[in-house]
Amino acid sequence: MAPPTRPSPRFLAPAQVAELLSIRVNEVIDLLHEGRLRGAQLGSPPRWRVEESSLEGYLAEESENARRMALWRQSQVASFPEVWGTTSAHGS
C-alpha cells in the first residue's frame, strides 16, 4: 500500500492575496519581504506567488494580535477593584 500523498501547496498571485485581504498589491509584496507571508518568485520573468497555507497562518496571527490588543485595551480602562478584586492585598 502506497503512503498517502500530501497535496501540493497551492500558490496565489499577490493580486489575489491583496483582494482577499482588502489591501494593495504593494502591501502584499512588503509582507513577503518582511517574512510575514511565505512565497517564492516563480516563472520567467519571476513573479511572486504566495503559499495559501502561509496566508492562513498570517490571518491566524493577525486575529490573535487583535484579540490581545482588545484585552490590553480593556485592562487599561478597568478600575482597580475590577482588576484586583474588592479586598485589599495589604490586609487593611
C-alpha atoms as one frame of an Amber mdcrd trajectory, in Angstrom:
protein
   0.000   0.000   0.000   1.431   3.365  -1.027   1.868   6.042   1.631  -0.693
   8.839   1.436   0.489  11.736  -0.662   0.342  15.263   0.640  -1.403  17.726
  -1.624   0.917  20.105  -3.381   0.951  23.587  -1.913  -1.356  25.991  -3.664
   0.099  29.332  -4.684  -1.746  32.603  -5.145  -0.764  35.706  -7.083  -0.180
  38.832  -4.998  -3.254  40.416  -6.620  -5.393  37.514  -5.365  -3.994  37.872
  -1.857  -4.497  41.640  -1.966  -8.121  41.152  -2.939  -8.695  38.606  -0.161
  -7.139  40.886   2.460  -8.552  44.148   1.036  -5.082  45.670   0.788  -2.887
  46.870  -2.079  -0.578  44.553  -4.036   2.438  46.562  -2.823   1.443  45.763
   0.764   1.398  42.040  -0.094   4.905  42.348  -1.553   6.004  44.139   1.639
   4.589  41.286   3.739   6.589  38.838   1.630   9.796  40.846   2.082   9.172
  41.083   5.842   8.703  37.306   6.027   5.163  37.585   7.359   3.929  35.715
   4.272   5.780  32.833   2.631   6.210  32.866  -1.087   8.576  32.456  -3.983
   9.373  34.175  -7.208   8.426  31.744  -9.952   8.472  31.815 -13.728  10.275
  33.911 -16.255  10.185  36.802 -15.664   9.993  35.960 -11.950   6.706  36.827
 -10.294   5.777  36.443  -6.681   3.485  33.608  -5.644   2.203  33.266  -2.079
   1.643  29.912  -0.387  -2.028  29.633   0.508  -1.170  27.987   3.851   1.019
  30.994   4.644  -1.994  33.253   4.177  -3.975  31.141   6.648  -1.144  31.427
   9.174  -0.900  35.183   8.667  -4.639  35.612   9.246  -4.485  33.484  12.416
  -1.556  35.584  13.688  -3.351  38.854  12.945  -6.512  37.574  14.634  -4.520
  36.657  17.757  -2.832  40.076  17.755  -6.225  41.780  17.536  -7.546  39.646
  20.415  -4.552  40.549  22.600  -4.874  44.252  21.788  -8.571  44.172  22.721
  -7.725  42.543  26.061  -4.972  45.104  26.653  -7.348  47.991  25.893  -9.902
  46.519  28.302  -7.273  46.298  31.021  -6.376  49.972  30.514  -9.935  51.140
  31.196 -10.667  48.730  34.052 -10.799  50.213  37.533  -8.526  48.770  40.188
 -11.329  46.920  42.020 -12.222  45.205  38.756  -8.605  44.167  38.250  -7.503
  43.373  41.795 -10.813  42.473  43.444 -12.599  44.287  46.224 -10.390  43.132
  49.104  -7.141  44.798  49.986  -3.967  42.831  49.306  -2.211  44.650  52.170
  -4.564  43.352  54.866  -6.049  46.721  55.777
